[in-house]
């Protein structure tokens, strides 16, 4: 008789307990059905636990249950029974039956007490088609581990996805000049010196860290000389300062070598032409001002990491400059050297310019 009782005690838990596996990195066993309850134990991912057997109840069997009226009639016949309040069967179905739709499911903790596990953190082995109906969390809310490699300077904050370019280059000469009233004998052109600083940030969206948007600040200086038949000389010095948006895309992205395409639109807020005419001791200087637009398409080669976070950049560009009206800021002295000594102005044509440049890029 004792042997039968012993075997009964051993096999009853195996028959009625339901197995489940922990699917998150770490989940607590709570003393009560509340997220604020005391934690009595922690479970790690992959651990097999036994949960309340009522979770395995087949809800499809409810169709065979007696009507509510019949259930109340049977329940009423037992209300006067001495064992009514002692038997948990009559405390209500909600208190004795659990399912995966519940937030908390009863388990037995290591001290043998009834505690609760969060239902979203486990996967139940039903051994039937109900296993396919369970939803497993795609993002583990308990996984506190950081992805490798760790961010630079961790745990200090570090901004990434930025690029800063410093480029110095030369372009084709600027053949547009002041409309002199006298015939020019000789012309001398120099290649404009071009400096650009561009700051870019990685664009939002799934572009595999190839698309960047930002802005460019540009500075350009050039000097041209002209000689007239009366031996008079004229020197024109041009200065342009502009700013505008830039979009950049890495068309080819290798570990050490990259090909980048970019487009820039510059508004030259400061566009000045300084003219100095000289004949012996006679000197006449005038300043002309205008506002111009510049569109630039560029292709760049990036040699990555020649030093830490430092890239070498080599590129070429095609620019389209807008026609510009220049107006005199001061009066001229000699009436034969200028179109007008007072309110003088002239207009340049649309220009197409090729340029080449080299520089450095800071990328982090």
Residue pairs with C-beta under 8 A, 6 or more apart in sequence:
13 50
16 53
17 50
17 51
17 53
18 50
18 51
18 52
18 53
18 55
18 56
18 124
18 125
19 48
19 49
19 50
19 51
19 124
19 125
20 48
20 49
20 50
20 51
20 122
20 123
20 124
20 125
21 46
21 47
21 48
21 49
21 122
21 123
21 125
22 43
22 44
22 45
22 46
22 47
22 49
22 121
22 122
23 45
23 121
23 122
23 123
23 136
23 137
24 45
24 121
24 137
24 140
24 141
24 142
24 143
25 44
25 45
25 140
25 142
25 143
25 144
25 145
26 42
26 43
26 44
26 45
26 142
27 42
27 43
27 117
27 118
27 121
27 122
27 142
28 39
28 41
28 42
28 43
28 117
28 118
29 39
29 40
29 41
29 42
29 43
29 107
29 109
29 115
29 116
29 117
30 37
30 38
30 39
30 40
30 104
30 115
30 116
30 117
30 118
31 37
31 38
31 39
31 40
31 113
31 115
31 116
32 38
32 116
33 103
33 104
33 116
37 116
40 109
40 111
40 113
40 115
41 109
41 110
41 115
43 49
43 117
49 107
49 117
49 122
50 107
50 108
51 98
51 105
51 106
51 107
51 117
51 122
51 124
52 98
52 105
52 106
52 107
54 96
54 97
54 98
54 99
55 98
55 99
55 100
55 105
55 124
56 124
56 126
57 97
57 99
59 99
65 71
66 74
75 90
78 84
78 90
84 90
88 95
88 96
89 96
98 105
98 106
100 119
100 124
100 134
101 119
102 119
103 118
103 119
103 120
104 116
104 117
104 118
104 119
105 116
105 117
105 119
105 122
106 114
106 115
106 116
107 114
107 115
107 116
107 117
108 114
108 115
109 115
120 137
121 137
121 142
123 131
123 134
123 136
124 130
124 131
124 134
125 131
146 154
151 158
151 160
152 158
152 364
158 364
159 364
160 202
160 364
161 201
161 202
161 209
162 199
162 200
162 201
162 202
162 363
162 364
163 198
163 199
163 200
163 201
163 212
163 214
163 248
163 361
163 362
163 363
164 197
164 198
164 199
164 200
164 361
164 362
164 363
165 196
165 197
165 198
165 199
165 200
165 313
165 359
165 360
165 361
165 362
166 196
166 197
166 359
166 360
166 361
167 194
167 195
167 196
167 197
167 198
167 313
167 315
167 357
167 358
167 359
168 193
168 194
168 195
168 357
168 358
168 359
169 193
169 194
169 195
169 196
169 315
169 317
169 355
169 356
169 357
169 358
169 359
170 191
170 192
170 193
170 194
170 355
170 356
170 357
171 191
171 192
171 194
171 220
171 319
171 353
171 354
171 355
171 356
172 191
172 353
172 354
172 355
173 189
173 190
173 191
173 192
173 222
173 224
174 189
174 192
174 222
174 224
174 238
174 351
174 353
175 189
175 351
176 348
176 349
176 351
177 224
177 226
177 236
178 234
178 236
178 273
178 275
178 288
178 326
178 346
179 339
179 346
180 226
180 228
180 234
180 337
181 336
181 337
181 338
181 339
182 228
182 229
182 230
182 232
182 336
182 337
183 228
183 229
184 226
184 227
184 228
185 227
185 228
185 229
186 226
186 227
187 224
187 225
187 226
187 227
188 224
188 225
188 226
189 224
190 222
190 223
190 224
191 222
192 220
192 221
192 222
192 238
193 220
193 221
193 222
194 218
194 219
194 220
194 355
194 357
195 218
195 219
195 220
196 216
196 217
196 218
196 219
196 357
196 359
197 216
197 217
198 214
198 215
198 216
198 217
198 246
198 248
198 264
199 214
199 215
200 212
200 213
200 214
200 246
200 248
201 212
201 213
201 214
202 209
202 211
202 212
203 211
203 212
203 213
205 211
208 253
209 250
210 249
210 250
210 253
211 247
211 248
211 249
211 250
212 247
212 248
212 249
213 245
213 246
213 247
213 248
214 245
214 246
214 248
215 243
215 244
215 245
215 246
216 243
216 244
216 245
216 246
216 264
216 266
217 242
217 243
218 240
218 241
218 242
218 243
218 244
218 266
218 268
218 294
219 239
219 240
219 241
220 238
220 239
220 240
221 237
221 238
221 239
221 240
222 237
222 238
223 235
223 236
223 237
223 238
224 235
224 236
224 238
225 233
225 234
225 235
225 236
226 233
226 234
226 235
226 236
227 233
227 234
228 234
230 279
231 279
232 277
232 278
232 279
232 337
233 277
233 278
233 279
234 275
234 276
234 277
234 278
235 275
235 276
235 278
236 273
236 274
236 275
237 273
237 274
237 276
238 271
238 272
238 273
238 274
239 270
239 271
239 272
239 274
240 268
240 270
240 271
240 272
240 292
241 268
241 269
241 270
241 271
242 266
242 267
242 268
242 269
242 270
242 271
242 292
242 294
243 266
243 267
243 269
244 264
244 265
244 266
244 267
244 294
245 264
245 265
246 262
246 263
246 264
247 262
247 263
248 260
248 261
248 262
249 260
249 261
249 262
250 258
250 259
250 260
250 302
251 259
251 260
251 261
252 258
252 259
254 304
255 304
256 303
256 304
256 305
257 301
257 302
257 303
257 304
258 301
258 302
258 304
259 299
259 300
259 301
259 302
260 299
260 300
260 301
260 302
260 315
261 297
261 298
261 299
261 300
262 297
262 298
262 299
262 300
263 295
263 296
263 297
263 298
264 294
264 295
264 296
264 298
265 293
265 294
265 295
265 296
266 293
266 294
266 295
266 296
267 291
267 293
267 294
268 291
268 292
268 293
268 294
269 291
271 289
271 290
271 291
271 292
271 324
271 326
272 287
272 288
272 289
273 287
273 288
273 289
273 290
273 326
274 285
274 286
274 287
274 288
275 285
275 286
275 287
275 288
276 283
276 284
276 285
277 283
277 284
277 285
277 334
277 337
278 284
282 334
284 332
284 333
284 334
284 337
284 338
285 330
286 328
286 329
286 330
286 331
286 332
286 338
286 344
287 328
287 329
287 330
288 326
288 327
288 328
288 329
288 344
288 345
288 346
289 326
289 327
289 329
290 324
290 325
290 326
290 327
291 324
292 321
292 322
292 324
293 321
293 322
294 319
294 320
294 321
294 322
295 319
295 320
296 317
296 318
296 319
296 320
297 317
297 318
298 315
298 316
298 317
298 318
299 315
299 316
299 317
300 313
300 314
300 315
301 313
301 314
301 315
302 311
302 312
302 313
302 361
303 311
303 312
303 313
303 314
304 311
304 363
305 311
306 312
309 362
309 363
309 364
310 360
310 361
310 362
311 360
311 361
311 362
311 363
312 358
312 360
312 361
313 358
313 359
313 360
313 361
314 357
314 358
315 356
315 357
315 358
316 354
316 355
316 356
316 357
317 354
317 355
317 356
317 357
318 352
318 353
318 354
319 351
319 352
319 353
319 354
319 355
320 350
320 351
320 352
320 353
321 350
321 351
321 352
321 353
322 350
323 347
323 348
323 349
323 350
324 347
324 348
325 345
325 346
325 347
326 345
326 346
326 347
326 348
327 343
327 344
327 345
328 340
328 342
328 343
328 344
328 345
331 341
331 342
332 338
332 340
332 341
332 344
333 341
334 341
335 341
338 344
339 346
